[in-house]
Amino acid sequence: AVVSTQSGHYGRGYNCFLARVRQLEDLVETTIEFNRLEKIEIGGVKGKALSKQIENLYIEFTEFVTIFQNITYNCLDIKEGAFKKDFEKFKEKIEYLDLRLASIINQGFDDCGSLEAVLKMLDAFGSLLDRPIIRKDSEPKYPLLIQMYEYELDTTKKMFDLQNAILKETSTVVLHVNMPFVAGVLQWCQGMRERISLIRNKLIQLNHGAIESAEAVIVFQKYDQMMQLLLSFEMNIYSDWTSSVGEVSELNLDLPLLTRSEESKLISVNFDPQLVSVLREVRYLESVKRDDIEIPGSAANIYAKNDLFRQYLANLDLIVNRYNKVRDTILDVEFPLIEGQLSHLDVQLDRAITSLNWKSEAVWDYIEETKKKKVSTATLR
């Protein structure tokens, strides 16, 4: 009987000690959670005022929690009655602060101008949202997140449909400035996917029942459909490009280096814009870094000569500008004086107009040779 009484006494003591440890654990966890308020700032029209309320709330919390920082008794002493009173005061104060914080969060939710802003705000509060009072008070707001996400998806679909309509009508789409067509489409689709995926992932991370509701299931199905539409859209455009880029490139590389106007006799560099487009496409596509995007060998081979083509173009432009300047500025009475020099240069230029193309081995030797041949007009003035 004595052993049984002692066992019961020790058992009650252990349970009381365990309860005290759990109270201290609750105190520490609450302190850690409320310390998040130190760095939280809310945006929106009311953001400044709400952020000030959070700042004041945090100051009030830190001042109150100093009660436990300045105590002189042993918190683990279960016989110490002062802890019970201090802890009850702490719980009452935290409940009051929770109610105020829930009100601020709800006001911030209503003030946010977009779903992204709402999710950013909720992410800032973190585990504070799981506090029972705050969670209960904010409960009606969570289904609204699903409705807002559905609106985002519907907006994305409208933008997609508009791009599709423009493509069918004009064979192009609205892209960022200076972006080549194919790489621009890939970038646009990737941007749209990242936007709706980021929001979806943040919604799932909220770990709330509203995310598993029947309405949410339907909305997430819309997400899957939108992702597939964007993928099909970009892959169709990319496949069309890869199927034709080789033939188009070969045809344009076979073109002569220069062309001459029959009417004005002026010459111009004959580097087709389609080749320029291929070079730009490959340059941007190389930065995409996607496993499902493989640059065609023909386009990659052309891009490997990008620097060489740039040197060709720079020097040919120089030759063309010098020649055309003479043709444009020479007076009729002066022409007989340089006709022999001009005819000799025309013979040299005709090689680039009739026989040399962008695949020829002797292009650089031709350029160096042609740069040495000049028409002197210094004695004409």
C-alpha positions as CSV (number, residue, x, y, z in Angstrom):
1,A,0.0,0.0,0.0
2,V,2.9,2.3,0.8
3,V,4.6,1.5,-2.6
4,S,1.3,2.2,-4.4
5,T,0.9,5.6,-2.7
6,Q,4.4,6.6,-3.5
7,S,4.0,5.5,-7.1
8,G,0.8,7.6,-7.4
9,H,2.6,10.6,-5.9
10,Y,5.5,10.3,-8.3
11,G,3.1,9.8,-11.2
12,R,1.2,13.0,-10.3
13,G,4.5,14.9,-10.0
14,Y,5.7,13.7,-13.3
15,N,2.4,14.7,-15.0
16,C,2.6,18.1,-13.4
17,F,6.2,18.6,-14.5
18,L,5.3,17.4,-18.1
19,A,2.4,19.9,-18.2
20,R,4.8,22.7,-17.0
21,V,7.3,21.8,-19.8
22,R,4.5,21.9,-22.4
23,Q,3.4,25.4,-21.1
24,L,7.0,26.6,-21.5
25,E,7.1,25.1,-24.9
26,D,3.9,26.9,-25.8
27,L,5.4,30.2,-24.5
28,V,8.6,29.7,-26.6
29,E,6.7,28.8,-29.8
30,T,4.4,31.7,-29.4
31,T,7.4,34.1,-28.9
32,I,9.1,32.7,-32.0
33,E,5.9,33.1,-34.0
34,F,5.2,36.7,-32.9
35,N,8.8,37.7,-33.5
36,R,7.9,37.4,-37.3
37,L,6.0,40.6,-36.9
38,E,9.2,42.6,-36.5
39,K,9.9,42.5,-40.2
40,I,6.4,42.3,-41.7
41,E,5.3,45.2,-44.0
42,I,2.0,45.2,-45.8
43,G,1.4,46.8,-49.2
44,G,-1.7,48.3,-50.7
45,V,-3.7,51.4,-50.1
46,K,-4.0,50.8,-46.4
47,G,-0.5,49.1,-46.2
48,K,1.2,51.9,-44.3
49,A,-1.5,52.1,-41.6
50,L,-1.7,48.4,-41.2
51,S,2.0,48.0,-41.0
52,K,2.1,50.6,-38.3
53,Q,-0.6,48.6,-36.4
54,I,1.6,45.5,-36.7
55,E,4.6,47.4,-35.4
56,N,2.7,48.7,-32.4
57,L,1.3,45.2,-31.7
58,Y,4.9,43.7,-31.8
59,I,6.2,46.4,-29.4
60,E,3.3,45.6,-27.1
61,F,4.1,41.9,-27.3
62,T,7.8,42.3,-26.6
63,E,7.1,44.6,-23.6
64,F,4.7,42.1,-22.2
65,V,6.8,39.0,-22.7
66,T,9.6,40.6,-20.6
67,I,7.6,39.4,-17.6
68,F,9.1,36.0,-18.2
69,Q,12.5,37.4,-18.9
70,N,12.7,39.2,-15.5
71,I,11.2,36.5,-13.2
72,T,13.3,35.4,-10.3
73,Y,11.7,32.0,-9.6
74,N,12.4,28.6,-11.3
75,C,9.9,28.0,-14.1
76,L,10.4,24.3,-13.8
77,D,9.5,24.2,-10.1
78,I,5.9,22.8,-10.2
79,K,5.4,24.0,-6.6
80,E,5.9,27.6,-7.7
81,G,2.4,29.1,-7.9
82,A,3.5,32.4,-9.4
83,F,4.2,30.8,-12.7
84,K,0.6,29.7,-13.1
85,K,-0.6,33.3,-12.6
86,D,2.0,34.8,-15.0
87,F,1.2,32.1,-17.6
88,E,-2.6,32.8,-17.4
89,K,-1.9,36.5,-17.9
90,F,0.3,35.6,-20.9
91,K,-2.4,33.5,-22.4
92,E,-5.1,36.2,-21.9
93,K,-2.8,38.8,-23.5
94,I,-1.9,36.6,-26.5
95,E,-5.6,35.8,-27.1
96,Y,-6.2,39.6,-27.2
97,L,-3.2,40.1,-29.6
98,D,-4.4,37.2,-31.8
99,L,-7.8,38.9,-32.2
100,R,-6.2,42.2,-33.2
101,L,-3.8,40.4,-35.5
102,A,-6.6,38.5,-37.2
103,S,-8.4,41.8,-37.8
104,I,-5.2,43.3,-39.4
105,I,-4.8,40.2,-41.6
106,N,-8.4,40.3,-42.8
107,Q,-8.1,44.1,-43.6
108,G,-4.8,43.4,-45.5
109,F,-6.5,40.6,-47.4
110,D,-9.3,42.9,-48.5
111,D,-6.9,45.7,-49.4
112,C,-4.6,43.6,-51.6
113,G,-5.1,44.4,-55.3
114,S,-4.2,40.9,-56.6
115,L,-3.9,37.3,-55.7
116,E,-0.1,37.5,-55.8
117,A,-0.2,40.3,-53.3
118,V,-2.5,38.3,-51.0
119,L,-0.3,35.3,-51.2
120,K,2.8,37.4,-50.5
121,M,1.1,38.8,-47.4
122,L,0.0,35.4,-46.2
123,D,3.5,34.0,-46.7
124,A,5.0,36.8,-44.6
125,F,2.7,35.9,-41.6
126,G,3.7,32.2,-42.0
127,S,2.9,30.0,-39.0
128,L,0.9,32.8,-37.3
129,L,-1.9,31.9,-39.7
130,D,-2.2,28.5,-38.0
131,R,-2.9,30.1,-34.6
132,P,-6.5,28.9,-33.7
133,I,-8.1,32.4,-33.3
134,I,-6.5,33.8,-36.4
135,R,-7.3,30.7,-38.5
136,K,-10.9,30.7,-37.4
137,D,-11.3,34.4,-38.1
138,S,-9.7,34.2,-41.5
139,E,-11.5,31.0,-42.5
140,P,-14.0,32.7,-44.8
141,K,-11.2,34.3,-46.8
142,Y,-9.6,31.1,-48.1
143,P,-12.3,30.0,-50.5
144,L,-11.9,33.5,-52.1
145,L,-8.3,32.6,-53.0
146,I,-9.6,29.8,-55.2
147,Q,-12.0,32.2,-56.9
148,M,-9.2,34.7,-57.4
149,Y,-7.0,32.0,-58.9
150,E,-9.8,30.9,-61.2
151,Y,-10.0,34.5,-62.4
152,E,-6.2,34.5,-63.0
153,L,-6.5,31.3,-65.1
154,D,-9.4,32.8,-67.1
155,T,-7.4,35.9,-67.7
156,T,-4.5,33.8,-68.9
157,K,-6.8,31.9,-71.2
158,K,-8.1,35.2,-72.7
159,M,-4.5,36.3,-73.4
160,F,-3.7,33.0,-74.9
161,D,-6.8,33.1,-77.2
162,L,-5.8,36.7,-78.3
163,Q,-2.3,35.5,-79.2
164,N,-3.8,32.6,-81.1
165,A,-6.1,34.9,-83.0
166,I,-3.3,37.3,-83.9
167,L,-1.1,34.4,-85.1
168,K,-3.8,33.1,-87.4
169,E,-4.4,36.6,-88.8
170,T,-0.9,38.0,-89.1
171,S,1.4,34.9,-88.7
172,T,3.0,36.6,-85.7
173,V,2.3,37.3,-82.0
174,V,2.8,40.1,-79.6
175,L,6.3,39.6,-78.0
176,H,8.8,41.5,-76.0
177,V,10.7,44.1,-78.0
178,N,13.5,42.8,-80.2
179,M,12.7,39.1,-79.5
180,P,12.9,36.8,-82.5
181,F,9.6,35.0,-83.3
182,V,10.2,31.4,-82.1
183,A,12.3,32.2,-79.1
184,G,9.9,35.0,-78.2
185,V,7.0,32.6,-78.3
186,L,8.8,30.1,-76.0
187,Q,9.7,32.9,-73.6
188,W,6.1,34.2,-73.6
189,C,4.7,30.7,-72.9
190,Q,7.3,30.0,-70.3
191,G,6.4,33.3,-68.5
192,M,2.7,32.4,-68.5
193,R,3.4,28.9,-67.2
194,E,5.6,30.2,-64.4
195,R,3.0,32.8,-63.4
196,I,0.1,30.4,-62.9
197,S,2.4,27.6,-61.5
198,L,3.9,29.9,-58.9
199,I,0.5,30.9,-57.7
200,R,-0.8,27.3,-57.7
201,N,2.2,26.1,-55.7
202,K,1.8,28.8,-53.1
203,L,-1.9,27.9,-52.7
204,I,-1.0,24.3,-52.1
205,Q,1.6,25.3,-49.5
206,L,-1.1,27.0,-47.5
207,N,-2.2,23.5,-46.5
208,H,-5.9,24.6,-46.0
209,G,-9.0,22.6,-46.6
210,A,-10.3,25.1,-49.1
211,I,-7.5,23.9,-51.4
212,E,-9.0,20.4,-51.4
213,S,-12.6,21.5,-52.0
214,A,-14.6,20.4,-55.0
215,E,-14.3,24.0,-56.4
216,A,-10.6,23.9,-56.0
217,V,-10.4,20.5,-57.9
218,I,-12.2,22.1,-60.8
219,V,-10.0,25.1,-60.8
220,F,-6.8,23.0,-60.7
221,Q,-8.2,21.1,-63.7
222,K,-8.3,24.4,-65.5
223,Y,-4.7,24.9,-64.6
224,D,-3.7,21.5,-66.1
225,Q,-5.6,22.4,-69.3
226,M,-4.0,25.8,-69.5
227,M,-0.5,24.3,-69.1
228,Q,-1.2,21.8,-71.9
229,L,-2.5,24.5,-74.2
230,L,0.6,26.6,-73.7
231,L,2.8,23.6,-74.3
232,S,1.0,22.6,-77.5
233,F,1.0,26.2,-78.7
234,E,4.8,26.6,-78.4
235,M,5.7,23.1,-79.6
236,N,3.6,23.6,-82.8
237,I,5.4,26.8,-83.6
238,Y,8.8,25.3,-82.7
239,S,8.2,22.2,-84.8
240,D,7.2,24.3,-87.8
241,W,10.4,26.2,-87.5
242,T,12.7,23.2,-87.1
243,S,11.1,21.5,-90.1
244,S,11.9,24.3,-92.4
245,V,14.9,26.1,-91.0
246,G,17.4,23.7,-92.7
247,E,16.0,24.2,-96.2
248,V,15.5,27.9,-95.8
249,S,19.1,28.4,-94.5
250,E,20.6,26.4,-97.3
251,L,18.8,28.4,-99.9
252,N,19.9,31.7,-98.4
253,L,23.5,30.6,-98.0
254,D,23.6,29.8,-101.7
255,L,22.7,33.4,-102.5
256,P,25.5,35.6,-103.9
257,L,27.3,38.0,-101.5
258,L,26.2,41.1,-103.3
259,T,23.4,42.3,-105.6
260,R,23.3,45.2,-108.1
261,S,20.4,47.5,-109.0
262,E,20.0,47.5,-112.8
263,E,18.6,51.0,-112.6
264,S,21.0,52.8,-110.3
265,K,24.0,50.4,-110.6
266,L,24.4,50.6,-106.8
267,I,25.3,47.5,-105.0
268,S,24.1,46.0,-101.6
269,V,25.0,43.2,-99.3
270,N,22.8,40.2,-100.0
271,F,22.6,38.6,-96.5
272,D,19.0,37.5,-96.3
273,P,16.9,38.6,-93.3
274,Q,15.9,35.0,-92.8
275,L,19.5,34.1,-92.1
276,V,19.7,37.0,-89.6
277,S,16.6,35.6,-88.0
278,V,18.1,32.1,-87.7
279,L,21.2,33.5,-86.0
280,R,19.1,35.4,-83.5
281,E,16.8,32.5,-82.8
282,V,19.7,30.2,-82.0
283,R,21.3,32.8,-79.8
284,Y,18.2,33.1,-77.7
285,L,17.3,29.4,-77.8
286,E,20.7,28.5,-76.4
287,S,19.8,30.5,-73.3
288,V,16.5,28.7,-72.8
289,K,18.1,25.5,-71.3
290,R,15.1,23.2,-71.8
291,D,15.4,19.4,-72.3
292,D,12.5,19.3,-74.7
293,I,14.1,22.0,-76.9
294,E,16.8,20.8,-79.3
295,I,18.3,23.2,-81.8
296,P,18.4,21.7,-85.3
297,G,21.8,20.7,-86.5
298,S,21.5,23.0,-89.6
299,A,20.7,26.0,-87.5
300,A,23.5,25.2,-85.0
301,N,26.0,24.9,-87.8
302,I,25.1,28.3,-89.1
303,Y,25.3,29.8,-85.7
304,A,28.7,28.3,-85.2
305,K,29.9,30.7,-88.0
306,N,28.1,33.7,-86.5
307,D,31.3,35.6,-85.7
308,L,32.6,34.8,-89.2
309,F,29.4,36.1,-90.8
310,R,29.7,39.3,-88.7
311,Q,33.2,39.9,-90.0
312,Y,32.0,39.3,-93.6
313,L,29.1,41.7,-93.2
314,A,31.1,44.5,-91.6
315,N,33.8,44.4,-94.3
316,L,31.3,44.0,-97.2
317,D,29.3,46.9,-95.8
318,L,32.5,49.0,-95.9
319,I,33.2,48.0,-99.6
320,V,29.6,48.7,-100.6
321,N,29.4,52.1,-98.9
322,R,32.7,53.2,-100.5
323,Y,31.6,52.1,-104.0
324,N,28.1,53.5,-103.7
325,K,29.5,56.9,-102.4
326,V,31.5,57.2,-105.7
327,R,28.4,56.3,-107.8
328,D,26.2,58.7,-105.9
329,T,28.5,61.7,-105.8
330,I,30.3,61.6,-109.2
331,L,29.2,64.2,-111.7
332,D,28.4,63.4,-115.3
333,V,31.3,65.5,-116.5
334,E,33.7,63.7,-114.1
335,F,32.6,60.2,-114.9
336,P,34.9,59.7,-118.0
337,L,37.9,60.5,-115.8
338,I,37.3,57.5,-113.5
339,E,35.4,55.2,-115.8
340,G,38.5,53.0,-116.3
341,Q,39.0,52.6,-112.5
342,L,35.3,52.0,-112.0
343,S,35.1,49.4,-114.7
344,H,38.1,47.5,-113.2
345,L,36.4,47.6,-109.8
346,D,33.1,46.4,-111.3
347,V,34.8,43.3,-112.7
348,Q,36.1,42.5,-109.2
349,L,32.6,43.1,-107.7
350,D,30.9,41.0,-110.3
351,R,32.6,37.9,-108.7
352,A,30.5,38.6,-105.5
353,I,27.4,39.1,-107.6
354,T,27.7,36.1,-109.8
355,S,29.9,33.3,-108.3
356,L,30.7,33.8,-104.7
357,N,28.1,32.9,-102.0
358,W,28.0,32.6,-98.2
359,K,29.4,29.1,-98.3
360,S,32.3,29.8,-100.5
361,E,35.8,29.1,-99.1
362,A,37.4,32.1,-100.7
363,V,35.1,34.8,-99.2
364,W,37.7,36.3,-96.8
365,D,40.5,36.3,-99.5
366,Y,38.0,38.0,-101.9
367,I,37.2,40.7,-99.3
368,E,40.9,41.5,-98.5
369,E,41.6,41.7,-102.3
370,T,38.6,44.0,-103.0
371,K,39.4,46.4,-100.1
372,K,42.7,47.1,-101.8
373,K,41.0,48.2,-105.0
374,K,39.8,51.8,-104.7
375,V,38.6,54.5,-107.1
376,S,40.5,57.7,-106.6
377,T,38.4,60.9,-106.8
378,A,40.9,63.2,-105.1
379,T,42.0,64.9,-108.4
380,L,38.4,65.6,-109.6
381,R,37.7,68.6,-107.3
